[in-house]
Amino acid sequence: MRLLQNFTIRMVMLTILGLFVYSGRGLVYTASMHYPKFPKEIILTDILCGK
């Protein structure tokens, strides 16, 4: 039961990651990971607000 739950969570996380990658924002988020000085707060609020 627990194994199935972990698998489901992992699949959901992969799906969300996939959506971020396929959207333009995914590339911006990846850039922010590679360049720490990039304003992450702006990107995160942009993603959360859905702008």
C-alpha positions as CSV (number, residue, x, y, z in Angstrom):
1,M,0.0,0.0,0.0
2,R,2.8,2.4,1.0
3,L,4.8,1.5,-2.1
4,L,1.9,2.3,-4.3
5,Q,1.4,5.7,-2.5
6,N,5.1,6.6,-3.0
7,F,4.9,5.6,-6.7
8,T,1.8,7.8,-7.2
9,I,3.5,10.8,-5.6
10,R,6.6,10.3,-7.7
11,M,4.4,10.1,-10.9
12,V,2.6,13.3,-9.9
13,M,5.9,15.1,-9.3
14,L,7.2,13.9,-12.7
15,T,4.1,15.2,-14.4
16,I,4.3,18.6,-12.7
17,L,8.0,18.8,-13.7
18,G,7.2,17.8,-17.2
19,L,4.5,20.6,-17.4
20,F,7.1,23.1,-16.2
21,V,9.6,22.0,-18.8
22,Y,7.1,22.1,-21.6
23,S,6.0,25.6,-20.6
24,G,8.3,28.6,-21.2
25,R,8.4,29.2,-17.5
26,G,10.1,25.8,-17.0
27,L,13.1,27.2,-18.9
28,V,13.2,30.3,-16.9
29,Y,13.0,28.3,-13.7
30,T,15.8,26.1,-14.9
31,A,17.9,29.2,-15.7
32,S,17.3,30.5,-12.1
33,M,18.7,27.2,-10.8
34,H,21.8,27.6,-12.9
35,Y,22.2,31.3,-12.2
36,P,21.6,31.9,-8.4
37,K,21.5,35.7,-8.8
38,F,18.4,35.4,-11.0
39,P,15.3,36.8,-9.1
40,K,13.7,33.5,-8.0
41,E,10.9,35.2,-6.0
42,I,9.6,37.0,-9.1
43,I,9.5,33.7,-11.1
44,L,7.8,31.7,-8.3
45,T,5.1,34.3,-7.8
46,D,4.7,34.5,-11.5
47,I,4.2,30.7,-11.6
48,L,1.8,30.7,-8.6
49,C,-0.2,33.6,-9.9
50,G,-0.4,31.9,-13.4
51,K,0.6,35.0,-15.3
